[in-house]
Amino acid sequence: MSNIGSYEERLKNFDWSIAEKELGYKEGGVINIGWYCSDRICKMGNGDKTALLWENAAGEEKRYTYNDIRVFSNSIATFLRRLGLKNEDRVCLFMDRIPELYIGLVGILKIGAIAQPLFSAFGDESLFIRLENAGTSAIITQRKHALKVRKIINRLPDLKHIIIVDHDGIKELKEKEIAFSMEAERVEELELFPTKAESPSLLHYTSGTTGMPKGVQHVHYSLISQYLTAKWVLDITENDIYWCTADPGWVTGTSYGIIAPWALGVTQCVLDSGFSAEIWYRFIQKYKVTVWYSAPTAIRSLMKAGDQIVRQFDLSCLRHLISVGEPLNAEAVVWSEKVFGLPFHDSYWQTETGSIMITNFPGMKIKPGSMGKPFPGITSTVVKPETFEPIHEPGVIGLIAFRPGWPAMMRTYWKNEETYNGKFKNGWYLPGDRARIDTDGYFWFIGRDDDIINTAGHLVSPFEVESALLEHPAVAESAVVSKPDEINMEVVKAFVTLKPGFTVSEELELDIMNFIRRKLSSLAMPQEVEYVDSLPKTRSGKIMRRLLHAKEWGEEIGDVSTLEND
Ligand code: WT7
């Protein structure tokens, strides 16, 4: 029997207070995610239970109990306080998937500061944009990533501390840098900052269509959604070994890679290594993973690696598989059922929603290719794009819409209330995706309703890439769209016009690609640069990405009546 039991029954009796009661939270009281992820589990008598099993590419292993998480997060919290950091200050986590990243988040939350996790593969420009916008006071990082921070420190007057967790004690520390070793001291006591339901907790940056990345601001009360969805959708129980493959630089890696599993007191494992089918299967086998939360691009890569390799490992430990981040194609579900004896259950949500919204629940009949049904307590439909009125006929494509008000919903975009308000229409929150609902109430994902590129489950803003391209000495103008890719679903493609004096060449293409990789990230790097004489523009001078996109995807071009240079 799964945790959720009967979906229909849960729908009838649903109230978020179910989670509040289980967590012992009372309205108006203190709720601090950091405390829930460590101290509470110890208080319940599980201090010696393993919280984290960690391994890296070099085969180094570490193990932490819940009591370790408690004292080491206290250690981080105390250190931050000594530096003068306090509640609501933004503290960035910029690290590979090392234990300090996971425990650091817990420590930051304990002093009421706002954790700002950023993907460690970000280049200096991606980093700069997000640190500047957040007015970040401190960044916790590793030596190798500190080099990127050094490049931009002069442009970030608010950034006072660069905390290096793996300093060798020998190399010279530069301006504002300070060495810190989490495990140097076990700090038993800490005065917790008494955050309340609406106190800010996390700031996650996500890509926008027209503007720069937006800081999605969450609150401590989000725990209520994260806890219950992990329990009912991921079906986590006491004796599970849970593996969430997402990096905490992204929301899946925090909501379901730190907060939910630790608040549930489960043992989770983390692999800080690159991807290969062999590495992943060996990891599952070694740690006897039972619940596995992953993503379609990874599943497609595993499919490509073939069935033979699956048979070389004993994966009989696996019990429940869930996927998120991009469309999970029907073939992937059918394949996983064939090779693992278990289907991947799709789940749909986004940085802004903070927790799973639509999903195939354990025990529910899966229609491969469908995202499933809304979580109890979530009112969801599809609305007409013009009037934002709900569509009642089954099978008609509309915009996905949610009634606002679930606990993990973002509270605003950081310093960007206007864009935040623009996400609500006719009383609905619109995540920016299109779908249809079938006669049985299952949601089928159609696509995004904007130009944002979803490559391997990561959102990339064409605007951010175009802006960075303009800084390349050879680029006069650019337009960035997606192009189809077998594994990553979509990848970035750039169309550019060159400045006078520059000639088309393969070297230049490579140079432009690497320029973006270093500045932004490997995800944002165009996989192809196409040189053009001019870009299609509207009469008002706006580049029509839609046309270039249609060409890449072999689609109908549609209305071009406002096109200037056709
Ligand atoms: C966007 C959100 C929180 C998950 C990690 C990504 C797309 C997400 C699915 C799915 C099809 C999906 C949507 C969404 N997406 N899950 N199951 N099927 N598309 O969070 O970076 O905020 O991206 O990812 O377009 O809006 P994110």
Boltz pocket constraint, residues with backbone or C-beta under 6 A from the ligand:
constraints:
  - pocket:
      binder: B
      contacts: [[A, 206], [A, 251], [A, 252], [A, 323], [A, 324], [A, 325], [A, 326], [A, 327], [A, 328], [A, 346], [A, 347], [A, 348], [A, 349], [A, 350], [A, 351], [A, 352], [A, 371], [A, 431], [A, 432], [A, 433], [A, 445], [A, 448], [A, 454], [A, 457], [A, 458], [A, 459]]
      max_distance: 6.0
